[in-house]
Amino acid sequence: MDLNYFRGKNVWENSKTKLHINDGRVFVRRTQAQYDLIVANLPDTRREGASVFYSLEFMKLVRSRLSPEGIFITHLWRSAGPGYGRQEEAAAMLIITATAKAVFGGNTYLLSPRLWPKKVKPYDWGAPPLLMASNGPLDLDNAAIEKRFQNLEPKPAWMTPERCLRWLENSYLPPGLDGFPISTDDRPAILYASLWKRRPAVSAILRLDD
């Protein structure tokens, strides 16, 4: 991650900010701290070595470091390239979601305005798909979300309480998810997404994404 991204956002001036320069998975494994929120800025799934950040083992590590009401969130890369089209992208997204669901159960949410039938607002379009999972059921009450945002410092510029609630209310857990493999360290199914690109759930997502 480019640390210059945080310039002017009052991050470095915040007394709560602690910078650790380390491999992300190593840090999560070694720390004994509990976190209310873990945000993972992960690399493209096809990058060498990246599959360990999308595996069952990593998801279990993350969950073990979350507080009882803690939330894990990461974007889902959709990077097309030679031999890697929209079907492969959708299959990879579903494999990651299935892997997260194996750890977090029903508290797994696929968030993407592109998958909202007739519910998209113009300023949401084009936002990357997000995977969110929590240790327990999320309270979708507007007052509860407002309270969470009041405790945030610095205040997020893009994600507002209203937008957060809208994304949560339109979260998507596609049918047929149980038919996708779980990606593990020794069996990284995420690297072979093309093998599942013709599953009905892939077609369903692509129809919503058109």
N, C-alpha and C positions, 0 to 999 in steps of 0.2 A: 504494500500500500504506500502511496506517495503521501508522506507526512505533511507536505505543503498544502494538501487538500484542507487541512484543519486551520490554516492561517486565517485570522480575522473572525473565527467562530467562537472565541473565548474558551476554547478547549484547554490550551496550555496555561491559561491564567487561573483555571479552576483548581483549587487545592486538592480536589478529589482525584485529579488526573495522575496516573502513574504509567510511565512508559516502560514496557518490557520488550527488549529486542531478542526474539527467540523464535524457534519453530512453533507455530501455533498449536500443533497437536502435542508437542512435548510440554509446552506450558500448561495446557489443560490437564495433562496426565499428572504433572508434578504438583500443581497447586492444590491446596486443601481448602481454598476459599469457596464460598457460595455466592452466586451472583443472581440478581433479579433479572438481568438481561444479558444474553450473549449474542452479539452480532458478528457473524462470520463473513468476511469479504474474501470469498474463496476463488481460486483460479478456475479457468475453463476445465471442464471435466476431462478433456482430451489431452491436457498438458501432462507431460511426463511427471509421474509421482503424485498427481492431483487426486487420484482415485481414493487415497487413504483418508481424504477429508469428506468423502461421500459414503463411507462404509458404515456398516452396523456397529463396528467397534468404536468408531469416532462418535457416532450418535449416542452410544451408551456413555462414553466419557463425558460428553457435553451434559447429558441429563444428570449425571452424578454430581456436576458442579453447579446445578441450578438450585435456587431456593425453592421451597414448597410451591410458590406461585410463580416461579421463574419462567422466562420465555426465551426460546432460541429462535433466531431468524437469520436467513441467508437468502441471497438472490440465486436464481436458477439460470445459469448461462444458457443462452440460445445462440450459439455461434455456428452458422452454417459455413461450409467449406467444401472442397473437393470430396465427393463421396459421402458427404454428411449433410443431408437435406432436412426439410421440415419434419418428415416422419421420424428420422433419427433424433432430432431435437426433442420432439414430443415424447418419444420412448424413453430417452434419458431422463427427462423431467419426471416421468411416471415411476421409473426405477428408483430415483432419489426419494420421491414421495412415499413409495412403498417401503423403502428402507427405514425412513423416519417413522412411519406408522408402526413398524415392527417394534420400535422402542417406545414411542409416545402414545401408541394406541389411537383412540378417537380424538385425542387432543392435537391432531395434525391438520394443518390448514394449507391449502394451495391458494395463494392470493395472486390474481392477475386480472386487471380490468379487461384484458383482451378476451377473457373467458366469460364475461358477463353478458348474457343475452339481453340486448336492448336496455342495459343499465349503465352504459359507459358515459362518463362525463369527459368532455374534450381534453381537459388538463390531466386526466388520468391515462389517456391513451398513450401508448408507447413506453409506459413504465415497465421495468423488467418484472417477470414473474418472481414472486417471493414464496419461500417455504417458511412457515412458522409452526413451531411446536411448543407445547407447554407441559409443565408437570401436572397440571390440573385443568379442569374446564375453565375457559375464559368467561369472565363476566362481561356481557355485551351491553350492560346498562350504561347509558350515556354519562351519568354522574360519576360512575366508577372510572370510566376512561378519562374524564376531565380531571379527576383527582390524580390519576397516574401522571398526566401531563404537567400538572401543577408542581410536582416534585422533581421534574426534569430540569437540569441545569448543565449546559446551556439549553435553551429552548430549541427544539428542532425547527428548521425553517420550512421544510417541505411537508413533513407528516404532521398534520394537525389532528386534534381530537375528532373533528367531523369526518375527515378523510379516513382516519383509522377505523372509525365505526363503520363507515361505508364499505371499506375493504373487508372487514371481518364479517359483516352481514352477507357479503357476497362470496365468501370463501367457498372453495370448490374441492371436493374430494370425489374424484371420478369413479363411477362404477367400473368393476372389472379390475380394480387395483390389485386384488389378491392374486391375480394371474401373472403378476410381474415378479421377477426374481429379487431377492435381497442381495445387495452388493456388500461383500465382505472384503477384508484385507487380502485373504488368500484366494478368493473368487470374486474379482472385481467386475461384476456384471455390467457396471456403468461403462466399461470400455467396449462392450459389445452390444450397444443399444440397438444396432441395426437388426439383430436377431429377433427383436420383438416389435419392429416397426409396423407390422401388419396386424397387430392385435386390435380388436374393436375399440378399446379405450383410446388408442392413438387416433383412430379415425374420428371418434367423438370429440376429442380435443381440437383436432384440426378443423372440424366443422364449426366449432365455436369461435375459432381463431380467424376464420375467413372474413 
